[in-house]
Amino acid sequence: MNCQVRGDPRQQGIRSLKWGVSVGLLVAVTGSYWLVQAAEDKKFRELKADPAVVEFAKNIDGRDISLRPITVLKPVAPCKQFDNCYSPEKVKLGAMLFFDTRLSGDASTACVKCHHPTMGWGESGEISVGYPGTSHFRNSHSAMNTGRLAKYFWEGRTLSLEAQAGAAAFGGSAGNVQPDMAQARLMQVPEYRQMFQEIFGGPPHWENQSRAIAAFQRHALSSEPAQVPFERYLMGDDKAISEQAKKGMQLFAGKARCIMCHNGEVFTDEDHHSTALPRPESFGTDPLRQIEVRFRARSNGVSNYAAVDDDLGAFLNEHRKKDVGRNRTQPLLEIKYTAPYMHNGTLFTLEEVVDFYNKGGGEDRFGTKSPLMKPLNLTEQEQKDLVAFLETLSSDEGKLPGMEFANPKLPPYGNTSTITGIN
């Protein structure tokens, strides 16, 4: 799923509270399966799939599926990326670069254009607007909690935030900038030269600007467990979520089978699936989106790209027919703030999302629809309960991560005479 809530104003706030977790033992609670984790003087719950769900998955596609439990969020390790360790100075620099339009071809498009703090660090349109003169062909991801993932972009084509930041900056429908031009512009800003020297030990460089932006996303845009109702519930606060949401939680791990794909601490298996979403109408009416779909096919080696009129999904990675229309499972944390949903933004509310899955997904246009997609037979009340649970996966109003970095003051260009030394 993807992000941003139409028509609802985004509240701003500040991050707070750091903490830690560890491991423990299994118990059953009212038909659900929980793992109680001992962490010094605390015990944390852990949501596991109902055994019937695991059995269902095995019977459907013959795989021995090991569904990860849903746990309390752990702190992001300072050196999760071994060559890009955390420092507050690096995060500050990354936040500035995230908002700086000079890292785009015509100096008009910053990362924040498609990942805005008032829109859940995403974008409110069904399809991302893209670079001037172009249109994207997919819905914009939220930048929140990306530091907890191992794959990036909808088809999972990059394996680090650093690579993702660089690819987005020079992508034709995103930043559309040449690395050497971006580097030259950063060199022309005295404050940036000083910050790069202090943080990285040298002048502005393309790879290090990607590291700084990645550090900002990884460490500043990560949800705080104390601000998320369901996380507080896992940490032992029984009143953190309503009785209706608790019923929805049982459905999530049981009858609704959401946990088959949405598992782990950020609610994603990071695998690729096709839910058979309908083709966006704009793909047949908007020339810019038609151009973008074919451009992506051509740039990814599809020989008959001129005949392509839809998003091919993970097929663009390795050209395997079974991957046509398949996209990476989207995380669910902060989902309340990140509508419209799905890779093509065709579902606008959580109610629509639940209804879509309850019907067993859409029409299998490519012949690759996941065998896990079956009608759920949820009642109207059960659908409401499930939505109530999904809404607990988001931070409290005004407590979204990273808001203290929103709209930083950006340094101006300076005189080249201040530059000393030529390498």
QUICOR-V790507 format. One record per residue. N is the residue number from 1. RES is the residue in three letters. PHI is phi in whole degrees, -180 to 180 (* if undefined). Layout:
<<N & RES & PHI> <N & RES & PHI>>
This chain:
<<1 & MET & *> <2 & ASN & -129> <3 & CYS & -126> <4 & GLN & 118> <5 & VAL & -105> <6 & ARG & -66> <7 & GLY & 80> <8 & ASP & -99> <9 & PRO & -66> <10 & ARG & -86> <11 & GLN & -91> <12 & GLN & -104> <13 & GLY & -166> <14 & ILE & -129> <15 & ARG & -78> <16 & SER & -160> <17 & LEU & 63> <18 & LYS & -110> <19 & TRP & -162> <20 & GLY & -149> <21 & VAL & -142> <22 & SER & -154> <23 & VAL & -115> <24 & GLY & -169> <25 & LEU & -127> <26 & LEU & -87> <27 & VAL & -139> <28 & ALA & -108> <29 & VAL & -131> <30 & THR & 40> <31 & GLY & 87> <32 & SER & -100> <33 & TYR & -115> <34 & TRP & -128> <35 & LEU & -111> <36 & VAL & -94> <37 & GLN & -102> <38 & ALA & -92> <39 & ALA & -132> <40 & GLU & 56> <41 & ASP & -99> <42 & LYS & -120> <43 & LYS & -128> <44 & PHE & -111> <45 & ARG & -80> <46 & GLU & -149> <47 & LEU & -87> <48 & LYS & -119> <49 & ALA & -65> <50 & ASP & -60> <51 & PRO & -54> <52 & ALA & -64> <53 & VAL & -70> <54 & VAL & -62> <55 & GLU & -66> <56 & PHE & -59> <57 & ALA & -63> <58 & LYS & -65> <59 & ASN & -70> <60 & ILE & -77> <61 & ASP & -124> <62 & GLY & 73> <63 & ARG & -89> <64 & ASP & -90> <65 & ILE & -81> <66 & SER & -107> <67 & LEU & -80> <68 & ARG & -73> <69 & PRO & -69> <70 & ILE & -95> <71 & THR & -117> <72 & VAL & -63> <73 & LEU & -59> <74 & LYS & -91> <75 & PRO & -61> <76 & VAL & -71> <77 & ALA & -61> <78 & PRO & -55> <79 & CYS & -115> <80 & LYS & -56> <81 & GLN & -98> <82 & PHE & -59> <83 & ASP & -101> <84 & ASN & -149> <85 & CYS & -71> <86 & TYR & -68> <87 & SER & -152> <88 & PRO & -61> <89 & GLU & -67> <90 & LYS & -67> <91 & VAL & -64> <92 & LYS & -62> <93 & LEU & -62> <94 & GLY & -61> <95 & ALA & -65> <96 & MET & -63> <97 & LEU & -67> <98 & PHE & -61> <99 & PHE & -98> <100 & ASP & -91> <101 & THR & -70> <102 & ARG & -69> <103 & LEU & -92> <104 & SER & -135> <105 & GLY & -55> <106 & ASP & -102> <107 & ALA & 59> <108 & SER & -121> <109 & THR & -127> <110 & ALA & -99> <111 & CYS & -52> <112 & VAL & -66> <113 & LYS & -59> <114 & CYS & -106> <115 & HIS & -138> <116 & HIS & -91> <117 & PRO & -60> <118 & THR & -80> <119 & MET & -122> <120 & GLY & 66> <121 & TRP & 56> <122 & GLY & -136> <123 & GLU & -145> <124 & SER & -85> <125 & GLY & -80> <126 & GLU & -61> <127 & ILE & -118> <128 & SER & -62> <129 & VAL & -69> <130 & GLY & 78> <131 & TYR & -71> <132 & PRO & -51> <133 & GLY & 88> <134 & THR & -130> <135 & SER & -136> <136 & HIS & -72> <137 & PHE & -126> <138 & ARG & -135> <139 & ASN & -71> <140 & SER & -77> <141 & HIS & -63> <142 & SER & -74> <143 & ALA & -82> <144 & MET & -70> <145 & ASN & 63> <146 & THR & -67> <147 & GLY & -68> <148 & ARG & -100> <149 & LEU & -101> <150 & ALA & -118> <151 & LYS & -132> <152 & TYR & -134> <153 & PHE & 71> <154 & TRP & -62> <155 & GLU & -95> <156 & GLY & 66> <157 & ARG & -83> <158 & THR & -122> <159 & LEU & -116> <160 & SER & -151> <161 & LEU & -64> <162 & GLU & -63> <163 & ALA & -67> <164 & GLN & -63> <165 & ALA & -62> <166 & GLY & -67> <167 & ALA & -63> <168 & ALA & -68> <169 & ALA & -66> <170 & PHE & -102> <171 & GLY & -62> <172 & GLY & -60> <173 & SER & -105> <174 & ALA & -119> <175 & GLY & -82> <176 & ASN & 53> <177 & VAL & -119> <178 & GLN & -82> <179 & PRO & -52> <180 & ASP & -68> <181 & MET & -69> <182 & ALA & -60> <183 & GLN & -64> <184 & ALA & -63> <185 & ARG & -66> <186 & LEU & -64> <187 & MET & -62> <188 & GLN & -85> <189 & VAL & -113> <190 & PRO & -53> <191 & GLU & -64> <192 & TYR & -66> <193 & ARG & -58> <194 & GLN & -67> <195 & MET & -65> <196 & PHE & -63> <197 & GLN & -63> <198 & GLU & -70> <199 & ILE & -88> <200 & PHE & -111> <201 & GLY & 79> <202 & GLY & -167> <203 & PRO & -71> <204 & PRO & -54> <205 & HIS & -141> <206 & TRP & -55> <207 & GLU & -65> <208 & ASN & -76> <209 & GLN & -67> <210 & SER & -67> <211 & ARG & -64> <212 & ALA & -65> <213 & ILE & -63> <214 & ALA & -63> <215 & ALA & -63> <216 & PHE & -61> <217 & GLN & -64> <218 & ARG & -66> <219 & HIS & -106> <220 & ALA & -97> <221 & LEU & -108> <222 & SER & -100> <223 & SER & -60> <224 & GLU & -95> <225 & PRO & -53> <226 & ALA & -66> <227 & GLN & -98> <228 & VAL & -108> <229 & PRO & -51> <230 & PHE & -65> <231 & GLU & -63> <232 & ARG & -64> <233 & TYR & -64> <234 & LEU & -61> <235 & MET & -82> <236 & GLY & 115> <237 & ASP & -87> <238 & ASP & -65> <239 & LYS & -94> <240 & ALA & -69> <241 & ILE & -128> <242 & SER & -76> <243 & GLU & -63> <244 & GLN & -63> <245 & ALA & -65> <246 & LYS & -65> <247 & LYS & -65> <248 & GLY & -62> <249 & MET & -62> <250 & GLN & -62> <251 & LEU & -66> <252 & PHE & -56> <253 & ALA & -90> <254 & GLY & -126> <255 & LYS & -55> <256 & ALA & -77> <257 & ARG & 61> <258 & CYS & -57> <259 & ILE & -68> <260 & MET & -60> <261 & CYS & -112> <262 & HIS & -99> <263 & ASN & -135> <264 & GLY & 82> <265 & GLU & -68> <266 & VAL & -113> <267 & PHE & 66> <268 & THR & -151> <269 & ASP & -84> <270 & GLU & 57> <271 & ASP & -94> <272 & HIS & -108> <273 & HIS & -141> <274 & SER & -112> <275 & THR & -99> <276 & ALA & 61> <277 & LEU & -68> <278 & PRO & -68> <279 & ARG & -70> <280 & PRO & -58> <281 & GLU & -59> <282 & SER & -65> <283 & PHE & -64> <284 & GLY & -100> <285 & THR & -125> <286 & ASP & -100> <287 & PRO & -57> <288 & LEU & -65> <289 & ARG & -75> <290 & GLN & -63> <291 & ILE & -60> <292 & GLU & -63> <293 & VAL & -60> <294 & ARG & -75> <295 & PHE & -60> <296 & ARG & -64> <297 & ALA & -63> <298 & ARG & -63> <299 & SER & -70> <300 & ASN & -106> <301 & GLY & 84> <302 & VAL & -81> <303 & SER & -67> <304 & ASN & -98> <305 & TYR & -58> <306 & ALA & -65> <307 & ALA & -93> <308 & VAL & -77> <309 & ASP & -132> <310 & ASP & -152> <311 & ASP & -71> <312 & LEU & -86> <313 & GLY & 65> <314 & ALA & -68> <315 & PHE & -56> <316 & LEU & -64> <317 & ASN & -75> <318 & GLU & -128> <319 & HIS & 59> <320 & ARG & -97> <321 & LYS & -59> <322 & LYS & -67> <323 & ASP & -95> <324 & VAL & -61> <325 & GLY & 80> <326 & ARG & -91> <327 & ASN & -136> <328 & ARG & -65> <329 & THR & -60> <330 & GLN & -83> <331 & PRO & -62> <332 & LEU & -109> <333 & LEU & -60> <334 & GLU & 67> <335 & ILE & -64> <336 & LYS & -62> <337 & TYR & -100> <338 & THR & -126> <339 & ALA & -75> <340 & PRO & -74> <341 & TYR & -109> <342 & MET & 79> <343 & HIS & -66> <344 & ASN & -115> <345 & GLY & 63> <346 & THR & -86> <347 & LEU & -116> <348 & PHE & -105> <349 & THR & -135> <350 & LEU & -65> <351 & GLU & -62> <352 & GLU & -65> <353 & VAL & -62> <354 & VAL & -63> <355 & ASP & -63> <356 & PHE & -60> <357 & TYR & -70> <358 & ASN & -62> <359 & LYS & -82> <360 & GLY & 88> <361 & GLY & 85> <362 & GLY & -106> <363 & GLU & -74> <364 & ASP & -81> <365 & ARG & -73> <366 & PHE & -102> <367 & GLY & 74> <368 & THR & -123> <369 & LYS & -57> <370 & SER & -60> <371 & PRO & -67> <372 & LEU & -76> <373 & MET & -83> <374 & LYS & -134> <375 & PRO & -54> <376 & LEU & -97> <377 & ASN & 59> <378 & LEU & -77> <379 & THR & -74> <380 & GLU & -59> <381 & GLN & -68> <382 & GLU & -64> <383 & GLN & -63> <384 & LYS & -65> <385 & ASP & -64> <386 & LEU & -66> <387 & VAL & -62> <388 & ALA & -59> <389 & PHE & -68> <390 & LEU & -58> <391 & GLU & -69> <392 & THR & -81> <393 & LEU & -87> <394 & SER & -116> <395 & SER & -62> <396 & ASP & -60> <397 & GLU & -52> <398 & GLY & 81> <399 & LYS & -121> <400 & LEU & -62> <401 & PRO & -68> <402 & GLY & 82> <403 & MET & -68> <404 & GLU & -71> <405 & PHE & -99> <406 & ALA & -65> <407 & ASN & 55> <408 & PRO & -70> <409 & LYS & -78> <410 & LEU & -98> <411 & PRO & -75> <412 & PRO & -84> <413 & TYR & -63> <414 & GLY & -127> <415 & ASN & -86> <416 & THR & -65> <417 & SER & -66> <418 & THR & -81> <419 & ILE & -84> <420 & THR & -121> <421 & GLY & 85> <422 & ILE & -124> <423 & ASN & -110>>
